[in-house]
Amino acid sequence: MRLTLDNDWTATVTDEPLRITPRFDFRDFRLEVAMELCRDPGDTVLTCLRDLEVLDEPLEARIGIAPDVALLVQHGTVVGWSLTDPARYLTTGFAAPDSAPPAPATRLLLTACLDLVTTPLFDGVRRRDPAALVRLRALDEALRDQREDRHRVDALTALVADLVEDYGNW
């Protein structure tokens, strides 16, 4: 399969992994911004699409580019990406993710965080809606109280702490 990236870059997908690491010219290229976050129940897969119209037709391919990460292709163009088991990859900064599976509580906290930073709940947080702020503070407390899987929970705590700082004032 031949893919088009950034209108004038092309790549060819092969059946087998290459024996060498391909190199690009040190020229920049970009992928179209994927803005539409799609979540499955339990947030075991996150999919981000350039727009929801992509869902009107079947995808041509899912091309794995890293463990649990795939580019989504339609009509020879990358239209989004997907990440399987996002809780496994929670980390702060550029630290390598822990190889141990996430704790069940961490998975639940990830879902709560994703609920909080996506519409409509995030709109309530920005408007400083009292019910949304109660939920924000409760999540902040739950994250701080979580003892197991602390390295992953710290990444979520940083996100929620920023929201509390920015919007948590009544």
Contact map, one row per residue, 1 for C-alpha under 8 A:
11100000000111000000000000000000000000000000000000000000000000000000000000010000000000000000000000000000000000000000000000000000000000000000000000000000000000000000000000
11110000011110000000000000000000000000000000000000000000000000000000000000010000000000000000000000000000000000000000000000000000000000000000000000000000000000000000000000
11111000011110000000000000000000000000000000000000000000000000000000000010011100000000000000000000000000000000000000000000000000000000000000000000000000000000000000000000
01111111111000000000000000000000000000000000000000000000000000000000000000011100000000000000000000000000000000000000000000000000000000000000000000000000000000000000000000
00111111111000000000000000001110000000000000000000000000000000000000000000001100000000000000000000000000000000000000000000000000000000000000000000000000000000000000000000
00011111100000000000000000001111000000000000000000000000000000000000000000000000000000000000000000000000000000000000000000000000000000000000000000000000000000000000000000
00011111100000000000000000000000000000000000000000000000000000000000000000000000000000000000000000000000000000000000000000000000000000000000000000000000000000000000000000
00011111110000000000000000000000000000000000000000000000000000000000000000000000000000000000000000000000000000000000000000000000000000000000000000000000000000000000000000
00011111111000000000000000001000000000000000000000000000000000000000000000000000000000000000000000000000000000000000000000000000000000000000000000000000000000000000000000
01111001111100000000000000000000000000000000000000000000000000000000000000000000000000000000000000000000000000000000000000000000000000000000000000000000000000000000000000
01111000111110000000000000000000000000000000000000000000000000000000000000000000000000000000000000000000000000000000000000000000000000000000000000000000000000000000000000
11100000011111000000000000000000000000000000000000000000000000000000000000000000000000000000000000000000000000000000000000000000000000000000000000000000000000000000000000
11100000001111100000000000000000000000000000000000000000000000000000000000000000000000000000000000000000000000000000000000000000000000000000000000000000000000000000000000
10000000000111111100000000000000000000000000000000000000000000000000000000000000000000000000000000000000000000000000000000000000000000000000000000000000000000000000000000
00000000000011111000000000000000000000000000000000000000000000000000000000000000000000000000000000000000000000000000000000000000000000000000000000000000000000000000000000
00000000000001111100000000000000000000000000000000000000000000000000000000000000000000000000000000000000000000000000000000000000000000000000000000000000000000000000000000
00000000000001111110000000000000000000000000000000000000000000000000000000000000000000000000000000000000000000000000000000000000000000000000000000000000000000000000000000
00000000000001011111100000000000000000000000000000000000000000000000000000000000000000000000000000000000000000000000000000000000000000000000000000000000000000000000000000
00000000000000001111100000000000000000000000000000000000000000000000000000000000000000000000000000000000000000000000000000000000000000000000000000000000000000000000000000
00000000000000000111110000000000000000000000000000000000000000000000000000000000000000000000000000000000000000000000000000000000000000000000000000000000000000000000000000
00000000000000000111111000000000000000000000000000000000000000000000000000000000000000000000000000000000000000000000000000000000000000000000000000000000000000000000000000
00000000000000000001111100000000000000000000000000000000000000000000000000000000000000000000000000000000000000000000000000000000000000000000000000000000000000000000000000
00000000000000000000111110000000000000000000000000000000000000000000000000000000000000000000000000000000000000000000000000000000000000000000000000000000000000000000000000
00000000000000000000011111100000000000000000000000000000000000000000000000000000000000000000000000000000000000000000000000000000000000000000000000000000000000000000000000
00000000000000000000001111100000000000000000000000000000000000000000000000000000000000000000000000000000000000000000000000000000000000000000000000000000000000000000000000
00000000000000000000000111110000000000000000000000000000000000000000000000000000000000000000000000000000000000000000000000000000000000000000000000000000000000000000000000
00000000000000000000000111111000000000000000000000000000000000000000000000000000000000000000000000000000000000000000000000000000000000000000000000000000000000000000000000
00000000000000000000000001111100000000000000000000000000000000000000000000000000000000000000000000000000000000000000000000000000000000000000000000000000000000000000000000
00001100100000000000000000111110000000000000000000000000000000000000000000000000000000000000000000000000000000000000000000000000000000000000000000000000000000000000000000
00001100000000000000000000011111000000000000000000000000000000000000000000000000000000000000000000000000000000000000000000000000000000000000000000000000000000000000000000
00001100000000000000000000001111100000000000000000000000000000000000000000000100000000000000000000000000000000000000000000000000000000000000000000000000000000000000000000
00000100000000000000000000000111110000000000000001000000000000000000000000000010000000000000000000000000000000000000000000000000000000000000000000000000000000000000000000
00000000000000000000000000000011111000000000000001000000000000000000000000000000000000000000000000000000000000000000000000000000000000000000000000000000000000000000000000
00000000000000000000000000000001111110000000000111100000000000000000000000000011100000000000000000000000000000000000000000000000000000000000000000000000000000000000000000
00000000000000000000000000000000111110000000000111100000000000000000000000000000000000000000000000000000000000000000000000000000000000000000000000000000000000000000000000
00000000000000000000000000000000011111000000000111110000000000000000000000000000000000000000000000000000000000000000000000000000000000000000000000000000000000000000000000
00000000000000000000000000000000011111100000011110000000000000000000000000000000000000000000000000000000000000000000000000000000000000000000000000000000000000000000000000
00000000000000000000000000000000000111110000011110000000000000000000000000000000000000000000000000000000000000000000000000000000000000000000000000000000000000000000000000
00000000000000000000000000000000000011111011111000000000000000000000000000000000000000000000000000000000000000000000000000000000000000000000000000000000000000000000000000
00000000000000000000000000000000000001111111110000000000000000000000000000000000000000000000000000000000000000000000000000000000000000000000000000000000000000000000000000
00000000000000000000000000000000000000111111000000000000000000000000000000000000000000000000000000000000000000000000000000000000000000000000000000000000000000000000000000
00000000000000000000000000000000000000011111000000000000000000000000000000000000000000000000000000000000001100100000000000000000000000000000000000000000000000000000000000
00000000000000000000000000000000000000111111110000000000000000000000000000000000000011000000000000000000001001100000000000000000000000000000000000000000000000000000000000
00000000000000000000000000000000000000111111110000000000000000000000000000000000000111100000000000000000000000000000000000000000000000000000000000000000000000000000000000
00000000000000000000000000000000000000110011111000000000000000000000000000000000011111000000000000000000000000000000000000000000000000000000000000000000000000000000000000
00000000000000000000000000000000000011110011111100000000000000000000000000000000011101000000000000000000000000000000000000000000000000000000000000000000000000000000000000
00000000000000000000000000000000000011100000111110000000000000000000000000000001111000000000000000000000000000000000000000000000000000000000000000000000000000000000000000
00000000000000000000000000000000011111000000011111000000000000000000000000000001110000000000000000000000000000000000000000000000000000000000000000000000000000000000000000
00000000000000000000000000000000011111000000001111110100000000000000000000000011100000000000000000000000000000000000000000000000000000000000000000000000000000000000000000
00000000000000000000000000000001111100000000000111110100000000000000000000000011000000000000000000000000000000000000000000000000000000000000000000000000000000000000000000
00000000000000000000000000000000011100000000000011111100000000000000000000000000000000000000000000000000000000000000000000000000000000000000000000000000000000000000000000
00000000000000000000000000000000000100000000000011111111000000000000000000000000000000000000000000000000000000000000000000000000000000000000000000000000000000000000000000
00000000000000000000000000000000000000000000000000111111100000000000000000000000000000000000000000000000000000000000000000000000000000000000000000000000000000000000000000
00000000000000000000000000000000000000000000000011111111110000000000000001000010000000000000000000000000000000000000000000000000000000000000000000000000000000000000000000
00000000000000000000000000000000000000000000000000011111110000000000000000000000000000000000000000000000000000000000000000000000000000000000000000000000000000000000000000
00000000000000000000000000000000000000000000000000011111110000000000000000000000000000000000000000000000000000000000000000000000000000000000000000000000000000000000000000
00000000000000000000000000000000000000000000000000001111111000000000000000000000000000000000000000000000000000000000000000000000000000000000000000000000000000000000000000
00000000000000000000000000000000000000000000000000000111111100000000000001000000000000000000000000000000000000000000000000000000000000000000000000000000000000000000000000
00000000000000000000000000000000000000000000000000000000111111000000000111000000000000000000000000000000000000000000000000000000000000000000000000000000000000000000000000
00000000000000000000000000000000000000000000000000000000011111000000000111110000000000000000000000000000000000000000000000000000000000000000000000000000000000000000000000
00000000000000000000000000000000000000000000000000000000001111100000000111000000000000000000000000000000000000000000000000000000000000000000000000000000000000000000000000
00000000000000000000000000000000000000000000000000000000001111110000011110000000000000000000000000000000000000000000000000000000000000000000000000000000000000000000000000
00000000000000000000000000000000000000000000000000000000000011111000011110000000000000000000000000000000000000000000000000000000000000000000000000000000000000000000000000
00000000000000000000000000000000000000000000000000000000000001111111111000000000000000000000000000000000000000000000000000000000000000000000000000000000000000000000000000
00000000000000000000000000000000000000000000000000000000000000111110111000000000000000000000000000000000000000000000000000000000000000000000000000000000000000000000000000
00000000000000000000000000000000000000000000000000000000000000011111110000000000000000000000000000000000000000000000000000000000000000000000000000000000000000000000000000
00000000000000000000000000000000000000000000000000000000000000011111100000000000000000000000000000000000000000000000000000000000000000000000000000000000000000000000000000
00000000000000000000000000000000000000000000000000000000000000010111110000000000011110000000000000000000000000000000000000000000000000000000000000000000000000000000000000
00000000000000000000000000000000000000000000000000000000000000011111111000000000111100000000000000000000000000000000000000000000000000000000000000000000000000000000000000
00000000000000000000000000000000000000000000000000000000000001111101111100000000111000000000000000000000000000000000000000000000000000000000000000000000000000000000000000
00000000000000000000000000000000000000000000000000000000000001111000111110000111110000000000000000000000000000000000000000000000000000000000000000000000000000000000000000
00000000000000000000000000000000000000000000000000000000001111100000011111000111110000000000000000000000000000000000000000000000000000000000000000000000000000000000000000
00100000000000000000000000000000000000000000000000000000001111100000001111111111000000000000000000000000000000000000000000000000000000000000000000000000000000000000000000
00000000000000000000000000000000000000000000000000000100011110000000000111111110000000000000000000000000000000000000000000000000000000000000000000000000000000000000000000
00000000000000000000000000000000000000000000000000000000000100000000000011111000000000000000000000000000000000000000000000000000000000000000000000000000000000000000000000
11110000000000000000000000000000000000000000000000000000000100000000000011111100000000000000000000000000000000000000000000000000000000000000000000000000000000000000000000
00111000000000000000000000000000000000000000000000000000000000000000000011111110000000000000000000000000000000000000000000000000000000000000000000000000000000000000000000
00111000000000000000000000000010000000000000000000000000000000000000001111011111000000000000000000000000000000000000000000000000000000000000000000000000000000000000000000
00000000000000000000000000000001010000000000000011000100000000000000001111001111100000000000000000000000000000000000000000000000000000000000000000000000000000000000000000
00000000000000000000000000000000010000000000001111000000000000000000001110000111110000000000000000000000000000000000000000000000000000000000000000000000000000000000000000
00000000000000000000000000000000010000000000001110000000000000000000111100000011111000000000000000000000000000000000000000000000000000000000000000000000000000000000000000
00000000000000000000000000000000000000000000111100000000000000000001111100000001111100000000000000000000000000000000000000000000000000000000000000000000000000000000000000
00000000000000000000000000000000000000000000111000000000000000000001110000000000111111000000000000000000000000000000000000000000000000000000000000000000000000000000000000
00000000000000000000000000000000000000000001110000000000000000000001100000000000011111000000000000000000000000000000000000000000000000000000000000000000000000000000000000
00000000000000000000000000000000000000000011100000000000000000000001000000000000001111111000000000000000000000000000000000000000000000000000000000000000000000000000000000
00000000000000000000000000000000000000000011110000000000000000000000000000000000001111111100000000000000000000000000000000000000000000000000000000000000000000000000000000
00000000000000000000000000000000000000000001000000000000000000000000000000000000000011111100000000000100011001000000000000000000000000000000000000000001000000000000000000
00000000000000000000000000000000000000000000000000000000000000000000000000000000000011111100000011101100000000000000000000000000000000000000000000000000000000000000000000
00000000000000000000000000000000000000000000000000000000000000000000000000000000000011111110000011000000000000000000000000000000000000000000000000000001000000000000000000
00000000000000000000000000000000000000000000000000000000000000000000000000000000000001111111000010000000000000000000000000000000000000000000000000000001101100000000000000
00000000000000000000000000000000000000000000000000000000000000000000000000000000000000001111111110000000000000000000000000000000000000000000000000000011011000000000000000
00000000000000000000000000000000000000000000000000000000000000000000000000000000000000000111111000000000000000000000000000000000000000000000000000000011011000000000000000
00000000000000000000000000000000000000000000000000000000000000000000000000000000000000000011111000000000000000000000000000000000000000000000000000000000000000000000000000
00000000000000000000000000000000000000000000000000000000000000000000000000000000000000000011111100000000000000000000000000000000000000000000000000000000000000000000000000
00000000000000000000000000000000000000000000000000000000000000000000000000000000000000000011111110000000000000000000000000000000000000000000000000000000000000000000000000
00000000000000000000000000000000000000000000000000000000000000000000000000000000000000000010011111000000000000000000000000000000000000000000000000000000000000000000000000
00000000000000000000000000000000000000000000000000000000000000000000000000000000000000011110001111100000000000000000000000000000000000000000000000000000000000000000000000
00000000000000000000000000000000000000000000000000000000000000000000000000000000000000011000000111111000000000000000000000000000000000000000000000000000000000000000000000
00000000000000000000000000000000000000000000000000000000000000000000000000000000000000010000000011111000000000000000000000000000000000000000000000000000000000000000000000
00000000000000000000000000000000000000000000000000000000000000000000000000000000000000000000000001111100000000000000000000000000000000000000000000000000000000000000000000
00000000000000000000000000000000000000000000000000000000000000000000000000000000000000010000000001111110000000000000000000000000000000000000000000000000000000000000000000
00000000000000000000000000000000000000000000000000000000000000000000000000000000000000110000000000011111011000000000000000000000000000000000000000001001000000000000000000
00000000000000000000000000000000000000000000000000000000000000000000000000000000000000000000000000001111111000000000000000000000000000000000000000011000000000000000000000
00000000000000000000000000000000000000000000000000000000000000000000000000000000000000000000000000000111111100000000000000000000000000000000000000000000000000000000000000
00000000000000000000000000000000000000000000000000000000000000000000000000000000000000000000000000000011111110000000000000000000000000000000000000000000000000000000000000
00000000000000000000000000000000000000000000000000000000000000000000000000000000000000100000000000000111111111000000000000000000000000000000000000001001100000000000000000
00000000000000000000000000000000000000000110000000000000000000000000000000000000000000100000000000000111111111100000000000000000000000000000000000000000000000000000000000
00000000000000000000000000000000000000000100000000000000000000000000000000000000000000000000000000000001111111110000000000000000000000000000000000000000000000000000000000
00000000000000000000000000000000000000000000000000000000000000000000000000000000000000000000000000000000111111111000000000000000000000000010001000000000100100000000000000
00000000000000000000000000000000000000000010000000000000000000000000000000000000000000100000000000000000011111111100000000000000000000000000000000000000000100000000000000
00000000000000000000000000000000000000000110000000000000000000000000000000000000000000000000000000000000001111111110000000000000000000000000000000000000000000000000000000
00000000000000000000000000000000000000000000000000000000000000000000000000000000000000000000000000000000000111111111000000000000000000000010000000000000000000000000000000
00000000000000000000000000000000000000000000000000000000000000000000000000000000000000000000000000000000000011111111100000000000000000000010000000000000000100010000000000
00000000000000000000000000000000000000000000000000000000000000000000000000000000000000000000000000000000000001111111110000000000000000000000000000000000000000000000000000
00000000000000000000000000000000000000000000000000000000000000000000000000000000000000000000000000000000000000111111111011000000000000000000000000000000000000000000000000
00000000000000000000000000000000000000000000000000000000000000000000000000000000000000000000000000000000000000011111111011001000000000010000000000000000000000000000000000
00000000000000000000000000000000000000000000000000000000000000000000000000000000000000000000000000000000000000001111111011000000000000000000000000000000000000000000000000
00000000000000000000000000000000000000000000000000000000000000000000000000000000000000000000000000000000000000000111111111100000000000000000000000000000000000000000000000
00000000000000000000000000000000000000000000000000000000000000000000000000000000000000000000000000000000000000000011111111100000000000000000000000000000000000000000000000
00000000000000000000000000000000000000000000000000000000000000000000000000000000000000000000000000000000000000000000011111110000000000000000000000000000000000000000000000
00000000000000000000000000000000000000000000000000000000000000000000000000000000000000000000000000000000000000000011111111111000000100000000000000000000000000000000000000
00000000000000000000000000000000000000000000000000000000000000000000000000000000000000000000000000000000000000000011111111111100000100000000000000000000000000000000000000
00000000000000000000000000000000000000000000000000000000000000000000000000000000000000000000000000000000000000000000011111111110000000000000000000000000000000000000000000
00000000000000000000000000000000000000000000000000000000000000000000000000000000000000000000000000000000000000000000000111111111101110000000000000000000000000000000000000
00000000000000000000000000000000000000000000000000000000000000000000000000000000000000000000000000000000000000000001000011111111100110010000000000000000000000000000001000
00000000000000000000000000000000000000000000000000000000000000000000000000000000000000000000000000000000000000000000000001111111100000000000000000000000000000000000001000
00000000000000000000000000000000000000000000000000000000000000000000000000000000000000000000000000000000000000000000000000111111100000000000000000000000000000000000000000
00000000000000000000000000000000000000000000000000000000000000000000000000000000000000000000000000000000000000000000000000011111110110000000000000000000000000000000001101
00000000000000000000000000000000000000000000000000000000000000000000000000000000000000000000000000000000000000000000000000011111111110000000000000000000000000000000000000
00000000000000000000000000000000000000000000000000000000000000000000000000000000000000000000000000000000000000000000000000000001111111000000000000000000000000000000000001
00000000000000000000000000000000000000000000000000000000000000000000000000000000000000000000000000000000000000000000000000010000111111100000000000000000000000000000000000
00000000000000000000000000000000000000000000000000000000000000000000000000000000000000000000000000000000000000000000000011011001111111110000000000000000000000000000000000
00000000000000000000000000000000000000000000000000000000000000000000000000000000000000000000000000000000000000000000000000011001111111111000000000000000000000000000001100
00000000000000000000000000000000000000000000000000000000000000000000000000000000000000000000000000000000000000000000000000000000011111111100000000000000000000000000000000
00000000000000000000000000000000000000000000000000000000000000000000000000000000000000000000000000000000000000000000000000000000001111111110000000000000000000000000000000
00000000000000000000000000000000000000000000000000000000000000000000000000000000000000000000000000000000000000000001000000001000000111111111000000000000000000010011000100
00000000000000000000000000000000000000000000000000000000000000000000000000000000000000000000000000000000000000000000000000000000000011111111100000000000000000000001000100
00000000000000000000000000000000000000000000000000000000000000000000000000000000000000000000000000000000000000000000000000000000000001111111110000000000000000000000000000
00000000000000000000000000000000000000000000000000000000000000000000000000000000000000000000000000000000000010011000000000000000000000111111111000000000000000010000000000
00000000000000000000000000000000000000000000000000000000000000000000000000000000000000000000000000000000000000000000000000000000000000011111111100000000000010011001000000
00000000000000000000000000000000000000000000000000000000000000000000000000000000000000000000000000000000000000000000000000000000000000001111111110000000000000000000000000
00000000000000000000000000000000000000000000000000000000000000000000000000000000000000000000000000000000000000000000000000000000000000000111111111000000000000000000000000
00000000000000000000000000000000000000000000000000000000000000000000000000000000000000000000000000000000000010000000000000000000000000000011111111000000110110000000000000
00000000000000000000000000000000000000000000000000000000000000000000000000000000000000000000000000000000000000000000000000000000000000000001111111100000000010000000000000
00000000000000000000000000000000000000000000000000000000000000000000000000000000000000000000000000000000000000000000000000000000000000000000111111100000000000000000000000
00000000000000000000000000000000000000000000000000000000000000000000000000000000000000000000000000000000000000000000000000000000000000000000011111111100100000000000000000
00000000000000000000000000000000000000000000000000000000000000000000000000000000000000000000000000000000000000000000000000000000000000000000000111111100000000000000000000
00000000000000000000000000000000000000000000000000000000000000000000000000000000000000000000000000000010000000000000000000000000000000000000000001111100000000000000000000
00000000000000000000000000000000000000000000000000000000000000000000000000000000000000000000000000000110010000000000000000000000000000000000000001111111100000000000000000
00000000000000000000000000000000000000000000000000000000000000000000000000000000000000000000000000000000000000000000000000000000000000000000000001111111110000000000000000
00000000000000000000000000000000000000000000000000000000000000000000000000000000000000000011000000000000000000000000000000000000000000000000000000001111111000000000000000
00000000000000000000000000000000000000000000000000000000000000000000000000000000000000101111000000000100010000000000000000000000000000000000000000001111111100000000000000
00000000000000000000000000000000000000000000000000000000000000000000000000000000000000000100000000000000010010000000000000000000000000000000001001001111111110000000000000
00000000000000000000000000000000000000000000000000000000000000000000000000000000000000000011000000000000000000000000000000000000000000000000001000000111111111000000000000
00000000000000000000000000000000000000000000000000000000000000000000000000000000000000000111000000000000000000000000000000000000000000000000000000000011111111100000000000
00000000000000000000000000000000000000000000000000000000000000000000000000000000000000000100000000000000000011001000000000000000000000000000001000000001111111110000000000
00000000000000000000000000000000000000000000000000000000000000000000000000000000000000000000000000000000000000000000000000000000000000000001001100000000111111111000000000
00000000000000000000000000000000000000000000000000000000000000000000000000000000000000000000000000000000000000000000000000000000000000000000000000000000011111111100000000
00000000000000000000000000000000000000000000000000000000000000000000000000000000000000000000000000000000000000000000000000000000000000000000000000000000001111111110000000
00000000000000000000000000000000000000000000000000000000000000000000000000000000000000000000000000000000000000001000000000000000000000010011000000000000000111111111000000
00000000000000000000000000000000000000000000000000000000000000000000000000000000000000000000000000000000000000000000000000000000000000000001000000000000000011111111100000
00000000000000000000000000000000000000000000000000000000000000000000000000000000000000000000000000000000000000000000000000000000000000000000000000000000000001111111110000
00000000000000000000000000000000000000000000000000000000000000000000000000000000000000000000000000000000000000000000000000000000000000010000000000000000000000111111111100
00000000000000000000000000000000000000000000000000000000000000000000000000000000000000000000000000000000000000000000000000000000000000011001000000000000000000011111111110
00000000000000000000000000000000000000000000000000000000000000000000000000000000000000000000000000000000000000000000000000000000000000000000000000000000000000001111111110
00000000000000000000000000000000000000000000000000000000000000000000000000000000000000000000000000000000000000000000000000000000000000000000000000000000000000000111111110
00000000000000000000000000000000000000000000000000000000000000000000000000000000000000000000000000000000000000000000000000001101000010000000000000000000000000000011111110
00000000000000000000000000000000000000000000000000000000000000000000000000000000000000000000000000000000000000000000000000000001000010011000000000000000000000000011111111
00000000000000000000000000000000000000000000000000000000000000000000000000000000000000000000000000000000000000000000000000000000000000000000000000000000000000000001111111
00000000000000000000000000000000000000000000000000000000000000000000000000000000000000000000000000000000000000000000000000000001010000000000000000000000000000000000000111
